[in-house]
Amino acid sequence: MLDELLLKLQNLPSSAGIYQYFDKSHHLLYIGKAKNLKNRVKSYFRFTPHLQPSPTLSPRIFKMISEVVSLQYIIVDNENDALILENSLIKQLKPKYNILLRDDKTYPYIYVDYSVDFPRLQITRKIVKKPHIKYFGPFSSGARDILDSIYEIVPLVQKGGSLKNKKICMFYQIKKCMAPCEGKISKDDYKTLLDKAISYINNKTKLIENLTTKMTQYSEELRFEEALKIKQRIDTISRSQIKSTLDFAKDENLDLFVVDIVENKGVVVKMFIRGGKLITTTHNFINTTNITSLDDIYKTAIVNYYNSELPFVPSTILVAHTLEEKEDLELFISQKYNKKVSIVLPKIGVKKQLINVALNNTAELLKLQNKKDTTIYKEIQKLCSLEILPTRIEIFDNSQMMGQAKVGAMVVWDDDKFIKDDYRVYNLEAFDEYAQMKETLTRRVESFEKNPAPNLWVLDGGKALLNLAYDITSSVGVYIDIIAISKEKVDAKAYRAKGSAKDIIYTKDDIFRLEPSDKRLQFIQNLRDEAHRVAINFHKKQKRKEDKQISLLNIKGIGEAKVKKLLNYFGTFEAITNASLEDLENVLNKTDAKNIYTKTW
């Protein structure tokens, strides 16, 4: 294999592209990009007296190159394409030594469409393709509460369809709209209201003061539920508000990225300044690898964020460190948004003070994160011989009943809690447990580019399903630690007496029968039970839907043959139940069509 590696190294092209290093088990170690593949990849090696890692490498990279036994590469047209392809493949394939950032979500913006006579404020996570749109944000949290609160105290048009009807609605009756639909307010007076509403977006302190007054008013009127709702909004907006003594003294727009690493944990802090005001900040943690550098994290964070379709990108991006690939990143952003964008490391002034604020935040965040108890993760890593500390875990289970309502479920554990927004459920075609798990895991693997792989998979099942999962991940070149947990069989039946759970843990090389009191077993059981709960609940929901559909067979004169005929014509049960009488008569006789049409669903 080393002879093949040497031959490939000696024949590398001088083109831009990405390269992939593999170990002796053909596990993917690292993905990198290069302006010149020949120069970049060869720099990792010394060729005399035999092929070996270059002695000029850092100790961490030297260790990685010592594991390399094979190489693959992909040629692209230019370095910008290489940057995008590298980012995409890292998400899909999860190499051992690359870092993954999961903060790929698009942040909400509040926007106003000035092309209409009576504009209203709305929320979007995507670019609204209309002229005369103005955006406010992005907001890492509290956008919906800000918007709802503004509508609580400023009588703008509440619903988009109200103006089309040209008829006064209940919002006018309760004094939450000035009824422009019937001409009860002029465009100029409405613009004054709109300007007032927009001022609250930029001044959350003023918004909170007005909400507090409104809450007091509701309390005095004994409208306690409405007062409580206002209080909850105040709390959310207060938490999202950023208190800063920095005064930019001018109307600047800036994005800021600051990265820090302590031991095996990294953090990215992002801040967004609009109109000279710090409007929002967000952070996310990364489990670093042996060769992770600040430059790697900056590159990944910046490409991830700006590779989305953003409604606004400032001309200046602030960073706290010198970036090796600064010019490449500037070119990538500038070309994508068709404007000149500069990445700047400020040395003096307010911008430097802002960087210092962010650096203080990263230090505090890492200090708090490292204080968290990770003992259970370390114990499970040691017990199961896992490659990576299992801080983000995906757990899978399937459910069915006699071939009906076949479903799969994936739940996610991260940052010491279940992340319900990341849960996924699947309607399945397969009938047996093995084929259902194969279908579920295959569909998850297909989504790795959009939602990168976790540190660990936990399956509700035994050794056969564990081997299946490894086959699926290795077939697409992804290495993930995987374990399975199944109930112990007693007289060929699953045994789970209350308080005495006899569960077995399977790893690639071992089988563990831990005592029911073992904290490691209890932790894995808790994960499995949550996946089981989600799968069962989704199964029940789908079964109720199927039972409703099957009720067609209970209609007088409608047998299986006619149901099949209807499905062949309409495609789904839902289409049948929504069909007109005329459409039904195109398939069945008038009596049968009427029976179906008049059936109460």
N, C-alpha and C positions, 0 to 999 in steps of 0.2 A: 504493500500500500504506500509506503514511503517513496518507492521508486516512481509510482504513479503521481504522487504529490510533486516530486522533483521535476518530472517531465512537464506537468501542468504549470509549475512555477516558471520554468524556462521558456514556456511558450505563451505567456500572458500577453494580451493585446495592450496597446497604449491608449485604449479608449476609456471614456467615462463608464462607470458601472457600479454594481454592488458585488461584494464577495462574501462567501459563506464558509466558515470553518467547521469541520466535523471531527469527532473523536473516533476511537477505535470501534465503538458500538454504533457508529453513525448517528449519534445524537448531535444536534446542532449546537455549536458552542457560541458562535458570534456572527453577526451580520454587520458589515461596514460598507461605506461608500467611498468612491475614489474618483478624482478628476482624471487620473491616469492609473489604471489597474496595475500595469506592469511595475511602475515605480512604487506605488503604495504597498502592494502585497509583498513584493520582494524585500521591502525595508524591514519586515518582521523576521527575516531569516538570514543566516550565514550559510554559505554553500560549500566552504572548505574548512577542514579536510573532509567533512561530511555534512549533510543537511542538519541544521540545528537552529534553535531560536537565536536571534541576534543578541549579543552581549550588551548592546546599548539600550535594550528595552528596560522598562521599569520592572521591578521584581514581580508585580502583579500580572503584567502582560506577558512576561517571560513564562510564568506558570501556565497561562492559558495556551500560549503557542507550543509549549511542551506537550500538550494534550492533542494537538492537531495532527491528524493522519490523512485527511483528505480535504479537498477544496473544490468549490463550485463558484461560478461567477455568471453574471448576466450583464451584457453590454446594453447601454442606453445612449441616446443621442447627445445628452449633455449632463453636466453635474447637477443641474436643478432637477431633472428627471430622476437622477440617482438618489437625491435627497428624499424625494417623495416615495420612491419605490422602497428605499431602505426603511422608512418609517412604517409603510404598509406591511412589509414582510415581518418586521419585528413584532407587530401586533398579532399577525396571523400565526407565526411560528414559535414565538416565545423562546428565543435562544437563551442558553444558560447564563451567558455573561453580558447580555444587553439588559438595559433597564426598561420597565414598562410603567408608563404613566396612565392611570385610569381616569384622569379628569378630562375626558374627551367631550363632556356634555357642552351643549351650546347654552349660553346664559340668556335669560329673558331680557328683552328691551321693552320699554314703554314707548309707543309712537303715536304721532298725530298726523292725520292726512289733511293737509291744508287745501286740497283740491275740491273739497266739498264745502257747501255753504255753512253748515253747522258741524264742525269737526268734533270728534270725541276721542278720548284717550283709550288706547287698547294695548294689549300685550302680544308680543310675538317672539319666537325663537328663530324665525327665518326672515330673510329679506322680503319685504312686501314690495312687489314689482309694480309700483304706481309712481307717478310724478308727485312732487311737492310733499314728500314724506320727511318728517323730522323725528329722529330717534333720541331717546334718553336712556342711558345705561352704558354697559351691561350691569345687571344686578345679580349678585351671587345669592341673595335671599331677600324676601320681603317685597318683591315686585307686586304680587297680587294684593297683599295687604295695603301697600301704598295706593294702588289704583282704587281698591274698594273704599279706602278711607277718603280719598279725594271726592269720589262720587257721593259719599255720605255727607260732605259739607259744602260741595259746590254743585249747583243744580244744572249740570250739563245734560245733554241727551243721553239717556241711560241705555237704550237699546238701539242697535243699528237699524232695525226694521221699522222703528217708530215713525221716522220721517216719511217713509214710503207710503204708510197708511194714511198720512195727513189727517190724523184724528187723535184727539187728546186721549192719553192713557192714564193709568192709575198713578204713575209717577208725578204727574202734574197735580193730582188730587192730594198726594202726601207731601207736596212742596219739594220734590227732588228733581224736578225738571221744569223749565220755563215755557214749555210747549211751543217751540219754534215750528212744529208741524202745522199749527194753526195761526202762525204769524204773531204770537203774543210776545215775541222779543225780536228786536232788530239784529242784523248781522253785527253791527258795531257793539251793541250791548253784550251780545253773546261772546264776541271776541274778548271783551273785558273779563268775562267769567273764565274763558279758556286760559287767558294769561295768568289769572289768579291761580287756577288749577296747576298750571305748569310751574308756577313759583313754588308750590308745595313739593314738587318733585325734587327741586334743587335746595329746598330748605326744610329738612325733616323735623328740625326743632320747632319751627312754626306750625308744621302739620300736627305734631304731637300735642302742642298747646291747644289747637282747635279741637282735636279729638277729645282731649281731657274735658273741655267745656261741654262737648256734646254728650260725653259719658255721664257727666254730672246732671245734665238736663234730663237724660233718660231715667236716671236713678230717681230724681225728684218726681218724675211722672209715673213712677213705679213700673217702668218698662225694663225690668231687670235683665231679661234675656238679651235685649238689644244692648244694654249697658255692658254686659259681660263680653259680648262679641267685640264691642269697641275696645274694651280693656285688653283683650287678647291681641287685637291689631296693634295697639300701642306697644305692648310687650315685644311683638315681633319686629316692629319698625325700630324700636329702641335698640334691640340686639344687633340689628343690621347697620345702625348708624355708626359712623367712624368719627371719633373725636380726634382732631388734630389741631395743633396750634400753628402749623405751617401756613404761611400766607404767600401764595404765588404772585400776588400783586398784578397778575395779568391773566388773560383768558386763554390758558394753555390746555391742550389735550395731550395726554401722555398715557402710555401703557408701561407698566413696570413689572419685571421678572427678577426675583431674587432667589438664589438656591443656596442651600447649606447641607452639609453632611456631617453626621456624628456617628462614629462606629459603622454599623450596618444599616443605618436609617438616614434617609434624606428627606428634605422638604422643599417644596416650591411655593413661594408666596407670590401672588399676582395682585397688583393694585391698578385701578383704573381712575385716571384723573380726567374730568371733563369740565371745561369752562373754568379751569383753575381750582376746581374743588375735587377732593378725594371722595368719589361717590361709592365705591365698593372695593372690598378686598376679599380674597379667597385663598385657600391653601390646600395642598394635598401631599400626603406622605408617600415615600417610595422605599421599598426594601432594596437596598443597593447590593451590588455584586462585588466580587473581588477586584474587578477592574473598573468599576464605575468612577467616573470623574465628574467634576462640576460641569465641564464642557459638554459631556454626554447628556446630562440632565437638562441643561439649558437648551441644547439643540432639540431634544425630544419634546420638551414643554412648548417651545416656540413653534415648531412645526405642527404639533398636535392642535394648538390653539388657532393658528392662522390658516391651517388647511381647511377649516370650516368656512362656510359662506357667512361672513360677518357684514352687518350693515354699515359699520364704520371702523376704519383703521387709522390711527393718528400717524403723523409723519415721523414721530420720535418714539422709540422704545428704549426705556432705561434698563440697564442691568448693573449688577454689583461686581462683576468680575470681567477680566479680559477674555474674550471668546476667540478660540482658534479658528472657528468657521464663521466669523462675523460677516464677512463679505458674501459668503454663500447664502446665509440666512437673509441678509438684506435683499439680495437678488431674488430669492424665492418669494418673499413677501411683496416686493415691488412689482414683480411680473404678475403675480396673482391678482393684485388689486389695482394694477395700472397706475401707480403713483410712486414717487420716490419715498422710501422709508429708510430711516437711519437707526442703527442700534448704537446707543451712546452709553459710555461709562463716565458719569459725571465726577468731577474732581473737587468742585467747590460749589457754594451757593445753596439755594433752596433745594435743587434737585439732588444734590449730595446729601442734604439733611433727610430728604425723603428716602433715599437708599439706606441711610443709617437707621431710620425708623423700621424699615422692612427687615434689615439684618437683625435688629433687636428682637423683632417678632419671630424670625426663624429660630434664633437661639432659644427663645422661651418655649416655642412650640416643640422643638426637639427635646428640650429638658423635660417637659411634661409628658411627652410621648414615651420617652425612655424610662420614666418612672412607672409606667403602666406595668401591671403584672403579666409577663409573657411566659411564666413558668409552665403553664399547661401546654403552650405551643412547643416549647423546647422539649418537654417530656414526650409529647407525641412524635416530634421529629426524631428524637433519640430512639424511642420504642420501634417506630416503623421505618427507620433508616431513610428518612426523607432528605432529598437534596436541598430543599429550601424551607425555611421556617414557615409553617402553614398559617399565615395570618389572614389570607383571603381564600375561602373554601367554597366550592360549589358542591351541592348535595343533590342526588338524583333518586327518584322513585317513580314507579309506574302503578297504574291501577286500572282494573276492569272488572266486569261481572258477566260471566258466561259469554264473553266476546262482545258485550255491549259497552258503549261509552269507554273506549280504550284511550287512556290519557297518560301523559308523562308530565313530571314536574321537576323543576330545578329551583332550589332555594340557595341564597347566598349569605355567607357569614363573613363579615369584614369589620375591622376596627372594634372588635369585641361585641358585635351585635348583628342581628339579622338585618339585611338591607332589602326591605320589601319592594322597593322600586326596581330592584334588579331581578326579582323573581320572574320565572318564565314557565308557562304551561303549554303543553303540546297535545293536539289531537292526533292520535296514532292510527295507522292502518294495520300494523302487524297484530297477530293474535296471541302468540306465546310470549312468555316473560323475556326470553333471550332476544327474540327479534324486536320486541318493543324497546328494550334498553338500547339495542343497536340503532334503532331509528331515532330515539331521543338523543343519544350521544352524537350521532352523525349530524343531526340538525344543529346541535350546539357547536360542533367543530366548524361547521360551515359559516358560523357567525363570528369566528375569532377576529376577523379583520375589523369588524364594527365594535366588538366587545371582547378585548383580549382575554386569553386564558388565565385562570387563577393559579395559586400556588399548589392547590390540592383539590382532587376530586374525591368525594366519598359516595359510594354506591350502596344502595339497599339491595344486597345480594351476596352471592358467594364467589368462589374461586373462578367459576366459568365466566361470570360477568366481569370480574376483574381482568381476566385475560383478554376478554372481548374489548374492554376499554383501552388496554395497552395496544391492541392491534389497530384500533381506530385511530388513536393519536399518532402512532408511529407511521401509519400509512400516509399521513399528511405532513410528516416531518416535525411534529410537535412532541416535546417531551414534557409530561406533567406527572408529578407524583400522584399515585392513585391508591386508595385503600377501599375495601368493601367490608360491610358489617351485615351479618345474617343471624337469624335466630337459631339457636341450637335445636336439633331434631331429637325428639324423644318418641320412640315408637313411630317413626316416620312422620311425626307431626311437629310443627313449630311450637316451641315451648316458651311461654312468657308469663309465668306466674307473677302476680303482683308482688313487688318488692324483691323478686329473685330473678331478674332478667338474665337468662343464660344466652348471652350473645357472643358471637365469635368474630374476631377481627382478622381479615386477610390482607396481607401485603404481597408484594411481588415474590418475596423469598420466604416468608414466615406465616404462621398461623398462631394467633394469641387467644387464649381463653382466660380472660382476666376476671378477678373477683367482682361481683356486683357493686361492691363499695369502692372500686378503683376509680379515681377521679378522671383518668384518661378515658376509660370505658364510658363513664357517665357523660362526658363531654361529647364524644362521638355519637352516643345514643341520642342526646339532645338534638344534635344536627339531623340525624336520621329521622327522628320523630317529627320534626318540623316539615321535612320533605314529605313524609307520609301524610301528615295533616293536610298539606296543600294539595297533594295528589288526590286524596279521598274527597276533599271538598269540591275540587274541579270535576272529579268523576261523577259525584252526585248531581252537580249542576248540568253536566252534559247528558246524564241519564234521564233527568227530568225532561230535557229538551227532546231526547229521542223518544221517550214514552209519549210525549205529546204528538210527535210525528207519527208514531206507530198507531196512534188512536184513529188514524184514517181507516185502518182495517176494521174498526168497530162501527163504521158508518154502514147502514143497511145497504147491501148490494155492492159494496166496494171490497173486493177481494185482493189477494196478492198480485194477481195478473194485472188488474186495473191500476193498482198502485205503481207497479213496474212501468206500465204504459205512461202514466202521468210523469214519473221520474224521467223517463226517456225523453219526454217532450219538454218539461219545465227545468229539469236539471237538479233541483233541490226541493226539499219539503217546504222550505220557506217560500219559494217561488209559487208552489202550489197553493199555499194558504193565502197568498197575496194576489192570486190570479182573479181576473174578472170572470163573470158568468159566461160571457161570450168566448173568452179564451178556453175555459173549461169545456165548453160545448164543442170546441174544435177537436177535443181528444175523446170525450165520452158522450154518451147519449144525454138528452136534456134532463132526464130524471136524476141520473147519477151526478151530473154537473150541478144541478140545483141542490141536491143533498149536501155536496161538499161545500158549495158556496154559502149555504145558510147555516153550516155547522159553526157553533160558537167555539173559538180557539182560545 
